């Protein structure tokens, strides 16, 4: 038997996951059947965290400033304790083709 979905979200990047979360919150009285489909073997889209030795960094072509809306979303989905804020005064580097 085939299950009928109310919503199919294509892509488990920040946009797709945010949409699925918002739809879940909006449908409290009558829960929606939502499926988030992702072609990669992980969620997060362009954003990934990498660590090597004592270093940890974020990879991906996009970055964001922590706006109130993004911070609220992070807290709402249970990531408050995982947030790490960089010192805005520190320089930023981009590693590209083997060079900073």
C-alpha positions as CSV (number, residue, x, y, z in Angstrom):
1,X,0.0,0.0,0.0
2,X,1.3,3.5,-0.9
3,X,1.2,6.1,1.9
4,X,-0.3,9.5,0.9
5,X,1.7,12.5,1.9
6,X,0.4,16.0,2.5
7,X,3.8,17.6,1.7
8,X,7.0,16.5,0.0
9,X,9.9,18.8,0.6
10,X,12.7,18.3,-1.9
11,X,16.1,19.1,-0.3
12,X,17.3,18.9,3.2
13,X,19.3,22.1,3.2
14,X,18.6,24.9,5.6
15,X,15.6,26.0,3.4
16,X,14.0,22.6,3.2
17,X,14.5,21.8,6.8
18,X,13.2,25.2,7.9
19,X,10.1,24.7,5.8
20,X,9.4,21.3,7.2
21,X,9.8,22.6,10.7
22,X,7.5,25.6,10.1
23,X,4.8,23.3,8.5
24,X,5.0,21.0,11.5
25,X,4.5,23.9,13.9
26,X,1.6,25.3,11.9
27,X,-0.2,22.0,11.8
28,X,-0.4,21.2,15.5
29,X,-4.2,20.6,15.5
30,X,-4.1,18.4,12.4
31,X,-0.6,17.0,11.9
32,X,0.6,16.9,8.3
33,X,2.4,13.9,6.8
34,X,5.6,15.5,5.6
35,X,8.5,13.8,3.9
36,X,11.9,15.6,3.4
37,X,13.8,14.0,0.5
38,X,17.6,14.5,0.1
39,X,19.9,13.2,-2.6
40,X,23.0,13.3,-0.5
41,X,23.7,10.9,2.4
42,X,23.4,13.7,4.9
43,X,21.3,16.7,5.7
44,X,22.6,20.3,5.7
45,X,22.8,21.1,2.0
46,X,25.8,23.3,1.3
47,X,26.7,23.6,4.9
48,X,28.9,21.0,6.6
49,X,31.2,21.0,9.7
50,X,34.6,19.5,9.4
51,X,37.2,18.8,12.1
52,X,40.8,17.7,11.9
53,X,43.0,17.6,15.0
54,X,42.3,20.6,17.2
55,X,40.6,22.5,14.4
56,X,36.9,22.7,13.5
57,X,35.5,24.7,10.6
58,X,32.4,25.2,8.5
59,X,32.5,24.5,4.7
60,X,30.1,25.7,2.1
61,X,29.6,28.5,-0.3
62,X,27.1,30.3,1.9
63,X,27.4,31.9,5.3
64,X,25.0,33.9,7.5
65,X,25.0,36.4,10.2
66,X,23.0,35.3,13.2
67,X,19.8,37.2,12.7
68,X,17.1,37.0,15.4
69,X,15.0,34.8,13.1
70,X,17.8,32.3,12.5
71,X,18.7,32.2,16.2
72,X,15.1,31.6,17.1
73,X,14.9,28.7,14.6
74,X,18.1,27.2,16.0
75,X,16.7,27.4,19.5
76,X,13.3,26.0,18.4
77,X,14.9,22.9,16.9
78,X,17.0,22.2,19.9
79,X,20.4,23.5,18.8
80,X,20.9,26.3,21.3
81,X,23.7,24.4,23.2
82,X,25.5,23.7,19.8
83,X,25.7,27.4,18.7
84,X,29.3,28.7,18.5
85,X,29.8,32.4,17.9
86,X,33.0,33.7,16.4
87,X,34.5,37.0,17.5
88,X,33.4,39.5,14.8
89,X,36.7,41.4,15.3
90,X,38.8,38.4,14.1
91,X,39.8,38.2,10.4
92,X,38.0,35.7,8.1
93,X,39.9,33.5,5.7
94,X,38.9,31.6,2.6
95,X,40.9,28.5,1.7
96,X,40.8,28.2,-2.1
97,X,43.0,26.1,-4.4
98,X,45.5,25.4,-1.6
99,X,45.9,29.0,-0.5
100,X,44.4,31.3,2.1
